[in-house]
Amino acid sequence: MKAKIQNFEIDLSKPLDISIPLTNTDANPIAWYIEKPEIEPVKFGDWIGKVSEGSSTNFNNIFFNPHGHGTHTECLGHITRDFYSINKCLRQFFFLAELISIEPESINGDKIITKEQIEKGLNGKTPEAIIIRTLPNLESKKHKNYSKTNPPYLLEEAAKFIREIEIKHLLIDLPSVDREEDEGRLLAHKAFWNVKNVNELNSDARLDCTITEMIFVDDTIKDGSYILNLQIASFENDASPSKPVLFKIEDY
């Protein structure tokens, strides 16, 4: 089945899923010092919500943290005093996106992504969404415990550049766009959303812009332009588990 999105033709039967599934096993990626997710059947006395245990249905509770347990999309409510919901901030779901691959630079023991690297990767393009795949692109990203590993991150000037060229949606295969231990400064988050004061939101803060973290882009997906379908669950929360899906653009 084919469809036209923003005057581009895509084949809906050929999705390229760049999300990481959430599981209750040690294979689940983890960040921010928490334990793995819990998925287990409801129990009422002797009754257990599991068909293999005699129930008519499987009936599970799920305990997880969207920021620390896999692919998630967040709005600026992640860093503000007042509540903002991803379910209210993200109202459109299809975007023209550019996938670029970047090998972070080593500076003072950190791995960082610079403005110059992003500018070079975009090569003059100004899409609605940018997808950053870091190199080397190891399969372990899908299962890694990132806690206390100081993963790569964006410099403030890189996030500011993305904002200034009016990219609204930033996707990356890291647990955060900011340094793991940064004393709560969150410079890249603030620069991207243009949040100047977390206690009193400025009028030009970017309410309709999102950051998606902990994706995985397989090597078979080449750098270039795609249509992005950014899917979230309808959580009234600053972040939601998400399923970003790419579609190749026909004859582009």
N, C-alpha and C positions, 0 to 999 in steps of 0.2 A: 504494500500500500504506500502510495506517495502523497506528499502534502506540500503546500507552499507556505513557508513561514518568512515573513518580511521579504517577499518576492524571491526567495530562494527555494529551490525544490530539494526535498529530502526524502529518503526512503525510510518510512517508519518501521519497516520490517527488519532494519539493520541497526539497532541501537548499540552504542558503545558505552557500557556502564562503567563509570569511574569511581563508584562508591565501594566502600569496604563493608561487607555484611557484619552484623553484630551477632556474636555467639556467646555462650556461657562456658567456653573452653579457654585453655591457655593460648590458643591460636588468636584470640581477640587482641587487637592492639590496645595499649593502655598508655595514658599520660596523666600527669598531675597527681601521682602518688596514691592512686586509688586501686582497689582490687578489681578483678574481672567482673563483668555483668553476671546477674543471677537470673536464670529462667527456670522456673520450677512450678509444678502443678499445685493448684489450690488444694488444701486439705481441710475437711470438716469432720472431725472425729475419725471414724474408720473410712470415710469416703475420701477418695483421691481423684482429682481431675485428670485422669490418664486412661486412655482406652485399654492400653496393655495391662492396666491394673484393675480392669473390670468396669470402668466408667463408660458411659455412652459417648462422651466427648473428651477431647483434650482441652484443658482449661488452665492455662498458665498465667502466673504472675511474672512480670518482668521488672527488674530493678537495674537501672543503668544511669549513667551520667552522660548527656550528649557531648559535653566538651572533652571528656576523657576516654570515651569508649568507641570511637570510630568516626566515620564521616558525619559531619554536622555543619549546619548553616546557622550563622548568628547575625543578629542586628546590633545596632549601637547600644541597645539595652543591656548588652553584656558588660558595659563599662560605665553606665550612668546611674546616678542615685535614683532617679525616677524610673518607673517601670515602662519598658517598651517591649512589645511582643513581635517575634519574627512572623507570627501568623498575621499580624496587622501590617507590618512593614513591607513584606514581600507579597505583592499583589499581581505581578506578572511572572511568567514562568518560562518563556522562550526568549533567548537572546543570541545575538551574533557574538561568537567567542573566538579568541585566538589562543591556541596552545603553543607555549614556548618551553624549551628545555634550557635549564641553567645549572652550571656547576658552581656552587657557592665558593666564594673566595675565602682564604684563610687569613685572618687578621687577629693577632694577640690571643691566639688559642680558640677563637670563635670562627664559625663558618657563617658568612654573611652574603646576602643577596643585595646588590647595589642598584642604584638608579641607572647607571650606565649599562649594566647587563640587561635590564628590562627594556630600556630604550632600544638597544641593539636587537633584542629578540623580537620586538614589535615591528621594527623596521618601518616606522612611520604610520602604522595602522592604529586606529583608535576604536576598537570594538567596544561593545557594551560590557563584555566580560573577558577577564584574562585568566588563563589556567596555567599555573607554573608547575612544571615537573622538574624536580631537582635530580641532579646527576651525582654519583652513579644511581641508576634507578633499580635498586635492589628489591627482590621479592620480599625480603624481610620487613619492608615497610608495612606490609599487610598484617604482621604479627608482632611487631616490635613493642617492647615496653620502653617508652621514651623517658620515663621518670629518672631524673638525675643524670641525664646524658648530654645536656646542653646541645640540643639539636640546632641546625641552621635556622636563620631568621632573616627578616627583611630589615634593612636600615630604614630609619625614619624618612630619609630623603627619597627612598624608593617608593614607600607608600604614599608620600606626598605627590610624587610624580604621577602615580596611577590616578590619584584623585584629580590632579590638575588637567589631565587629558580626558577627564570625565568618564572613566571606566567605572561602572556602578557595582560590578560583582567580581570579587577576587577569590579565586580557588587555588589551593596549594596542597601539596602532599606532605605537609608537616603538621605537628600538633598545634602550632601557633605561628602567627606572623611575627610575634615578638620573642625576645630572648626568654628562656625558661626562668631564669632568676634575674629580674631587672628592677627589684625593689618597688614593684607596682607602678612603674612609669608607663608601660604599655604605649610606647611612642608610636609604633606602626599602626596599632588600632586607632589611636586618636588622630593620627595624620590622615588615615584613609577615610574615616567618618567625619573628619573636620570637627571633632569635639574639643573645644577649648577649655571647658570647665565641666567636670563630671557632675557637679552639684547644681548647676543651672545651665541648661542646654541652650547654646547659641542658636539664633534663628536660621543660620545657614548650615547647621549640622545636616548630615546626609541620611535622613530617615529611611529612604528607600533603597539604600545600598547594603550589600551583604558581604560577609566573609565566610567562605567554606573551607574547612581544614580537614586534614587526614583523608584525603582522596588517594587513589592509586591509579595512575595512567599507564597502562601496559605499553611495552615497547612497540607493539604492533600498531599502535595509534601514532601516526606521524604528526610532527609539528605542523601547524597551519590553521586554517579557518574552519569552524564548525558552527552548527546550530546547537546551543546548549538548552536542554530542558532541565531546569533546576527544581526538583521535586522535594517537598518537605511534608512532614506530618503536621496536622493542625493543632500544634501545641501553643497555648497561651503562655509562652516562656521566651526568654531572650534568645534561646537557641532550640533547634530541633534536629533530631537525626534526619539525614537527607540522602537523596539518591540523584546526584547529577548524572545526566545521560547526554552523550554527544551523538550527533548525526552528521555524517559527511554531507557536504553540499554538492549536489549534482552539477557537473560541468562548471565548476567554479575555479 
